[in-house]
Amino acid sequence: MSLTKLRIATRKSALALWQAEHVKTGLELHHPGLEVELVTMTTQGDRVLDSPLAKIGGKGLFVKELETAMLEGRADIAVHSMKDVPVELPEGLELARILARDDPRDAFVSNEYADWEALPQGAVVGTSSLRRQSQLRALRPDLQIRDLRGNVNTRLEKLDRGDYAAIILACAGLKRLGFGARIRSEIGPQVILPAIGQGAIGIECRREDPEVQALIAPLGDARTAQRVNAERSLNAALQGGCQVPIGGYAEIEHGVIVLRGLVGRPDGSEIVHGVISGRPEDGEELGRVLADDLLGRGADAILKALYEDA
Ligand SMILES: NCc1[nH]cc(CCC(=O)O)c1CC(=O)O
């Protein structure tokens, strides 16, 4: 291997740095002698963490600067939470590898209550995710959902300050940052369907860069890639951005992939659920078929109403 040095573009948040370090460690393990350097940068998403992202618009707020760095040759790969990666990538880049998935579930985090069912009538719950908000409101219309932004650490601080009875975060992010003990209960996918790609880390690189692709190849997990590709295909066919109440989650068991999806109204008054199964290698086709099914059963009208409001 002629490459001796590889540069990873990453955001500076604690979670992004953890994920980039995780990939760095994996690369060094597989390629002794390879020098791996982190190139840190601030993205538009980081700058606007305190304002409602939905109103700023645009997809990929957390990835664009990293992609520009790769296209301009200032970095070789970018490490992302797959949840934050838009379905369409810029020309010349690809998601070459997806790592084995961590816990894909949402986490119920509270200093007082054990789970969402134990919350008192009218309790205040923090989340800015329309997907979480929609599904939680459908289960508990009495709850007051309030906006909650910032990095994982900031969100926990806001909970501890007493602003909320509980908050919802991804299990994977909490565990990676050493906050696993803050999880009072895991919320299974049958209760709140996770976000597309939740819990999976992806590596993006230049399409025409065989040397870099060879280096990252051993870090990939083929089954996770099949699952996440099916979920992303559903999202693409629904034309969902990150600020749309869409959930999607695929599992592979006994050689069969089962893909679940939903589109909900933010107030939880209507949620269209669907499920499809088939061969893992047909995941992308299954995603498109499930999207058509959901759209035909009311998701179309829900999405239209959302875009008219925005
Ligand atoms: N939206 C931010 C974000 N992007 C990825 C994760 C968690 C880690 C993952 O899903 O891989 C989080 C935090 C959260 O939702 O709690």
The ligand as an SDF file (V2000), in Angstrom:
LIG
                    3D

 16 16  0  0  0  0  0  0  0  0999 V2000
  -29.2630   14.3260   15.2990 N   0  0  0  0  0  0  0  0  0  0  0  0
  -27.9820   14.2420   15.9380 C   0  0  0  0  0  0  0  0  0  0  0  0
  -27.5170   12.8390   16.0650 C   0  0  0  0  0  0  0  0  0  0  0  0
  -27.0040   12.1880   15.0070 N   0  0  0  0  0  0  0  0  0  0  0  0
  -26.6950   10.9100   15.4080 C   0  0  0  0  0  0  0  0  0  0  0  0
  -27.0150   10.7950   16.7450 C   0  0  0  0  0  0  0  0  0  0  0  0
  -26.8700    9.5830   17.5610 C   0  0  0  0  0  0  0  0  0  0  0  0
  -25.9480    8.5310   17.0420 C   0  0  0  0  0  0  0  0  0  0  0  0
  -26.4800    7.6880   15.9440 C   0  0  0  0  0  0  0  0  0  0  0  0
  -27.6960    7.6110   15.6900 O   0  0  0  0  0  0  0  0  0  0  0  0
  -25.6410    7.0300   15.2730 O   0  0  0  0  0  0  0  0  0  0  0  0
  -27.5260   12.0190   17.1860 C   0  0  0  0  0  0  0  0  0  0  0  0
  -27.9750   12.3900   18.5450 C   0  0  0  0  0  0  0  0  0  0  0  0
  -29.3430   11.9290   18.9350 C   0  0  0  0  0  0  0  0  0  0  0  0
  -30.2630   11.8380   18.0960 O   0  0  0  0  0  0  0  0  0  0  0  0
  -29.5480   11.6620   20.1130 O   0  0  0  0  0  0  0  0  0  0  0  0
  1  2  1  0
  2  3  1  0
  3  4  1  0
  3 12  2  0
  4  5  1  0
  5  6  2  0
  6  7  1  0
  6 12  1  0
  7  8  1  0
  8  9  1  0
  9 10  2  0
  9 11  1  0
 12 13  1  0
 13 14  1  0
 14 15  2  0
 14 16  1  0
M  END
$$$$
